[in-house]
Structures are given as C-alpha cells and as structure tokens.
Amino acid sequence: MNERTGSVPVIVRQHIEDAACLRNTRSYLVRAPHVKLRHLARLDERIAAHLDGIGVAARAGMQSSMEALDRPGKGELFVAAVGCIEAHSDKTLLRLIALAEALADARSGLYSAFGWVCASHLKGTIRLLLDHDDPAARLAGLIACAQHRVDPKRFLDITVACADSRLRARALQCAGELGRVDLLAQCIAHLDDEDMLCRFHAAQSALLLGERRASLDVLSKLAVAIPDAGALAASALPLSDVRVLLETIAAKSSGKRLLIRTIARAGDPRYVPWLIDLMCDDVNARLAGESFSFITGADLAWLDLERRPPERIPAGPNDDPNDPDTSMDEDDGAPWPDADKVKSWWQVNAQRFQSGKRYLAGAAPSVPHCIEVLKEGFQPQRMAAARHLCLLTPGTVLFNCAAPSSRQQKFRYPE
C-alpha cells in the first residue's frame, strides 16, 4: 500500500502529530475552569479518531509512532504507548517505560496511555508489569490499575510499605482512590514518612478513608509546599479552623493565587465580597471568578456576568522557545468577570447563602448534589465533588474525572 500511495505515510504522520497535540491540550482541559464533561467528550472523540487512523495503518502506524519519538514529548509517548498496549507489544512497551524514566517531563504521557485504553487491552500486560523486577515497570502497572480503579490487592498491600519512595507514594495514593479502608492504618503509619510526597498521599488517602484529625494536620502543614494539600484540608476542616490555614497561605508573598483557590475549596460565602473585589484586578480576575462560581454555582458566561478582556492581558506562560515557562496559561479560556455585574447578582442572591457554612457549586455538599455536579459541573468542581463523595462515605471509590469521557458517561451513579 505504501509503495502505490506515497501519501499514506504522510497521512499517518499527520494523525500522530494531531493526536499528540490534542493529548497535550487535554492535559490542560481536564482541569480547566470552563470545561464540562460534554466539552471533554468532543476533544476525546477527535483524539480517538486520530488514534483509529494510526491503528488502521497497522504495522506502518506503529513504526511511524515509534519514529516520532525522535523528539519525544508527552503527546508522542502517549500515542506510541497506546499503540503498544493495544497491539500487546509488551517488549516495546517496556522499552517505552525505560525511555520515560529518562524523560521526566514527558513521563505523564506514557502513564495517560494506560488510562486511555480499554481495560480489556490491559489483560496480561498488567500482570507482566506488576511482576517485573524493574520498579519503573511496577509503577506503570500500579498507575494503570489506579486509573481504571482496579484493585491490585496483594500487590498494593505490599507496596504501601516498600522501600522505593515513588512506588510507595503511588501505592498510598491508590489506597484512597480505591476506597481501601483496610489500609487506613497503613496510611496513618506513613503520616510521618521521611518523603514529603509519601506524607502527602498518606494524608490524602487517610482523609478519604475516614481519618479526620492527623491527616488534616499533615495536609495543613504541607499546604504551601503542595497546593493540592491546602485544597484538601480546606474542603474537610471545620470552617472555624480554615481561617488559620488561609492566614498561613496569605503570609507567603507568592501565595495569593493559592489563597484564592483554597478559599474556593473551603466554600465559605463569607469570602465572596473579597473575591468580587479581586475581579477588578486583571492578574487575578479570572481566578477570582472561578472561585466565586466554585462556591455559588453561578455560571458567569451563562448569566452574562462577563466583561471584555483587557486590551493588554497580563503576561503569563507562553510558547516562546527561549522562555523556560512554556506551559499554557492556567486561566486561558476562563471568563472575565464583570465586578459590578457580579456584585449586583450577589446582592440579589446572597440571602441564599449562610456565612460559616460550606458550599460547592451553589449547595451544601451532599451525595445527590455531588452526583449532579459530577454530571453537569465544570472540571474543578467535578473533581471536588468526587472527593466530597468519599468524605461523605469513606470507602467510596474516588470517581476519575480525568478518565476518557465515554467511560465517565457510562458510569452508573448510586441511587
């Protein structure tokens, strides 16, 4: 086919390039404040179409995917790994795992491939990885299980206390994601782990599994070093204790954005007027708008509470190859709130909210409300709702809001 149609390799390479690019876009959109599950589904359909185009080319598609690794990035590793997993090319997959060990910045692309493929394509491969002598291979197998929310059972029991800190940290995280209440004691035992990431994941999982004191103390202490720790602590601490956490973050000269995010997770409407005032500050306006919506559930775009973007948008990450910060602007795509319009909306609706009470997207976190947010909320809200379901019912498997949208849409929520 290639001899008769010289355009085929070109088409395959275009599929690879587009799939890799879209995968990189997805890593941002899966956490974006303006993206809902239906928006993610459109992107996933495009990624799937390009991967199908590569798959149709069979061996030529696999070869071209491997050749694209001459300049390996997250997207290229993702495409190559998907092809290897679906073709059950375990030897090549192990080589990709070894390559990823040398490319820390691109490694997440490899791991995301395990979450993308159907579980049926991982049969046999997972056992091979978990039984392998190489810690990197075992880590990949554990991550694959975690992304599909499949319990590796005995392997997990052993790995939460293993000597390798990366494996131990991921196993501790996995315990909470899978709702393994029987491992709560192990998580508590690692709250003073010498490795900071292990301490964080031990505290995270202990919190999700029902421990509310020592885990919150650890998370509060890690709030500045690990932003997610502050968000978790704020979502579970008594609101009377959240103030101390916020003061700790506010004391850091570079902690303003973290403070805004943490206020959103705390969910206390007493901070809404401060967020509205920040909407006049172009540097933090969009994040303040996101946090306002996080608490109140107000969709700024839908309610026409937006303003025009400023003529000169504050500098953020860019794509200049000479600039070391080439990541996407984390506020990109988020609405620009109009402080006056939002203030008017709040004056009318503030009576629905009680200061000193926690809200998520307009209502107190409850099982029915969290399920509704999982179905219709924006991605950050959905992730918070998934955590609240675990907090409300310890032992609940943490819903994976980053999974392929088709898998999320098929999920049957509890009645």
N, C-alpha and C positions, 0 to 999 in steps of 0.2 A: 504494500500500500504506500509506503514512504517513497519507493522508487518512482511510482507512477504519479504521485501527487506531492510535490515538494512543499506544498503549503501546510500539510498535516503537522509536521514538527513545529512550524510557526504557530499554528492554532493551539497546539498542546502547551507550548511555552507561554502563550498568552493566558490560557486557563490557569497555569501555575502562578504566573505573576499576579493575576487578578485575585485568585484565591488567597494568596499570601497577603496581599494588600488589604483585602476585606477582613481577613482574620485579625490583622493588626488594628483595623478600625473597630472590630468587635470588642477587643480588649478594653477599649475606651467606652464604647456604648453600653456595655454590660453594667457599668457603674454610673452612667450619665444621668443627670437630674431631670432631663427632658424626655427620656426614653421609657416607653412601656413595653410590655411583652409583645404586643402586636407589632411594634416597630422593630423589635429584635427579630421577630419572625420573618419580616421582609428581607432583612440582611442575611439571615440564615438560609433562606431559600436561594439567594444568589450564591452564597458560598457552596451550598450543596450542588447547585447546577455546574459550577466550575469544577468541583471535585468529580462529578459524574463525567464531565468531559475528559478529564485526565484518566479516569478509570476505563472509559471506552477505548482509549488508546492502548490499554493493557500493558505489555512489556515496554513499549515505547514511552508510555506515560510514566511508568516507574523510573525508567532510565533518565528521562528529562527532569523528573523531580529530584533525582539524586544529583544531576549535573547542576541544578540550580543552587546546590549547597556550596558551590564555589564561592558564593558570597552569602554565607548563612546568616539568617536573621530569624526572628520568632515565626514569621509567616512561612518562610521556606522550610523550617524544621517541622512546622505543623503539617504542611502539605506532604512532605516526604514521609512523615511518621504515619499519617492516615493511610497512605498507600501501602506501607509495610504491614501495618496491623491488618488491614482488610485482605491483603494477599497472604497473610500468615507467614510472612518472610521474617522469621524470628532472628536469624543471624544478622540480617541487615538492620533490624530494629535495635539489636544490641550494639551495633556499630554507631547508630544514631544516638543512643544513650551515652556512649563513650564520648562522642563528639560534643554533646550537650554539656558534659562535665567541664569541657574546656571553654564553653561559651555561656557563662553565667547569665549574660544579658538576654540571650535567646532561649534559655532553657525552658521558660514557661510555654513556649510554642510547642515543644515536644510534649509536655505534660497535657496541654489542652487537647492534643490529638486523642489521648485516651478517653477524655470526657466526650469528645465529639462522636466517636464511632459507636455503633450499636453494641450492646453487651454481648450479643452472640458472636461478634467478631473477636472478642477477647478470650473466648474459651480456649483453654490450653496455654495461651500466652501469659495470662496472669499467674498461673501455677509455675510456669517456667521462670518468671521474673521473681516471684516470692521465694523460690527455692534456690535462686542463683547465689553464688559466692560474692559477687560484686555488690557492695552496699548501694551503688547508684541504680542498679537494676532492681533491687528490692524496694528502693524508694519509689521508683517509677511504678512498680506493681501496687504498692500501697496507695499511691496517689490515684491510680486507675480505680481501685476499689472504692476509695473515698468519693470520687466524682460520680460514680454510679450508685453510691450509698449501698454498697455490698459489703457485708461484714467479713473480713478475712479471719475472724475468730481467733484460733490459736496463735496465728502469726502476730495478730495485734496484741494479744495478751503478753507475748514475749517482748515485742518491740517497744512497748511503752517504757521499758526499763533497760533498753540496750545501750551500749557504750557510745555508739555513733550519735552525735547530737542532732544531726539533720534528720535521721530516721526517728529518733526519739521524739523530736518536736512534732514531726508529721503524724506519728502514732498518737501522741497526746491530743493533737487537734482532731484526729479521726475519731477518737473515743467520744468526743462531744457531738460530732456531726452524725454519728450513727446511733446516738442515744444509749450508749453502753453504760448504764447506771452501775453495773457490776464493776466497772473500772474507776468509779468515783474515788475510792480510797487511793488508787494508784495516782490519780491526778492530784489529789491533795498532797500526797507524799512528795510531788515534784514542784510544789509551790515555792520551794527554796532551792530549786535546781540551779547549779552554777552557770548554766547557759540561759541568757535572758530570753531568747525565743522559746525555749522549753518552759520557762516560768510563765510566759505569756499564754502559751497554748494550754498548759496545765490549768491555769486560772480560768481561761475561756471555757474549757470543757467542764471544769468543776462547776462553774456558774450555770452552764446549760443543763448540767445533770442534777442541779438542785442545791448546791452549796452556796450560801449567800453571805458569808462573813469573810473568811480568809481569802477567798477568791477575789472579792471586791476590793479588799485591802491591797492585794498584789496588783490588780488592774489599775487602781488609782495611782499607785506609785510608779507604774510604767506609762502613765497617760501621756507624758511629754515625749518620752523616747519612742513609744509605739502608738501612733494616733488611734488605731483601732481599739487599743486598750481603754482609752478615755471614753470612746463611744459606747463600749460595752458597759463600763462602770456607770456611766450616766443613765443608761437605759434600765438599770436594775437597782441602783442605790435609792434609798428613801430620798425624796426630793429635798428634805431638810438637810441632808448630807451632801447634796450635789453642789451646793454653794461653795464648799471648801475646795472641791475638785476644780470648779471653774476659776476660783481665785488663784489656785496653783498654776493653772494654764495661763491665765491672764498676766501673771507675774513675769512670764517669759516674753522677751522683746519680740520674738518671732512667732508668738503663739496666737495671733488674732484670728487667723482663719481656722485654726484648730478649735479655738474658743467658740466661734460661730457654729461649727459643725457639732461640737459637743452639746451646745445649747439645744440644737435640733433634736438630738437623741434623748436628752433629758425630757423634752416635751412639755416643759412648764410654760404656760402662756404669759407668766409674769415678765418674760424677757422679750415678748413680741414688740412692745414700743421701741426698745433698743434696736431690734432688728430693722424696724421700719426706718429709724433714723439713719442706719447704715446704708440704706438704699440710695441715698444721695451721694455716696462715695463710690465713684466708678470702679475703684480697685476691688471693693468687696460687695458691690451692689447685687450681682447675680447670686453669689453665695448666700447673702442675707435673704434674698428672695427664695432660694431653695429651702433654707431653714424655716422661713415663715410658712411655706407650703407644707413642709415636713410636719409642723405642729398643727396647723389649721386645716390642712387638706384643700386649701384654696388653689385652684389651677390658674396661675397668673395669666396664661395665654387665653384660656377659655373664658375667663371673666373679664378680659380686656383691661387688665391691670398693668399693662406694659407701657414702656416709653421707647422712644427711638434710641438706638445705640449712640453713644457719644461719637463725635467726629473722629476723635483720636482715642481708640480703645487702649487702655493701659497695657504696656508691654507684658507679654507672658512667654511661655515656651514657644519656640518657632522651629522652622525647618532649615535654618541656616546651617550648612555643613561645618562651618567654622565656629559655631556656637555649641558648647558642650551640652546645653539644655535644649534638646530637640524633641522632647515629648510634647504631646498635644496639650493645648490649654484646657485645664480641667473644667473650666466654666463654659467652654465652647458649645454653642447651641442652646444654652440656658437663656430664659427670657430676662430682659432688662426691666426690673420692676419700677413702676412709677410711684414714688414715695407718697405723693398726695392722693393718688387713687387708692393705694393700698391703705393709707390712713383712714380714708373715708369708709372703705369696706370694713375695716376693723371697728370703727365707731358703731357701725350698724350691727356687727356680728359678735363683738366682744362679750356680750351678755351670755352667749352660748358656752363660754369657756370659763373655768374656775381656776384662779391662781392657786398654785400649790398642788395641782392635780396633773397627772401625766397624760398627754395626748399623742396619738400617732395618726397623722393624716385626718385630723378632724374629730377623732373619737378616742375614748379610752381603749387601750389595747385589751381585746377580748378574743376568744377563739373565733367567733363569727366575723368580727371586724377584721382581724388579721388575715383570715382567708379571703375576704373581699379585697383587701389591699394587695394580696398576692395575685389576684386576678386582674385588678384594674389600676394598681398604683404605679408610680414611677420606680425605676430600678432601685435607688437607695431606700425608698420606702418599703419596697418588697423585701429587700434584704433584712431590714429592721423587723418587719412583720414575721419573717421566718424565725428570727431569733426570739421574738416575743412568744411565739407558739411553744418554743422549747422552755422558755422561762415559766410560762403558764402551766405547762405539763411536762415536767422533767422526764426524760426518757424518750421524748418525741424525736424522730429523725429530723435533722435540720434540712429544710427544703432547699434544694440547689437552684438558686435564681440565675446561675450562670450556665446551666445545662442547655443543650440545644432546645430551642423554643418548642419544637414538635414534641419533645419528651415532656417538657413542662406542661404543655397544653393537654396532654393525655393523662396527667396525674389526677387521681381521684382524691379529692379532699375529704376529710372526715365529715360525717353528717353533724 
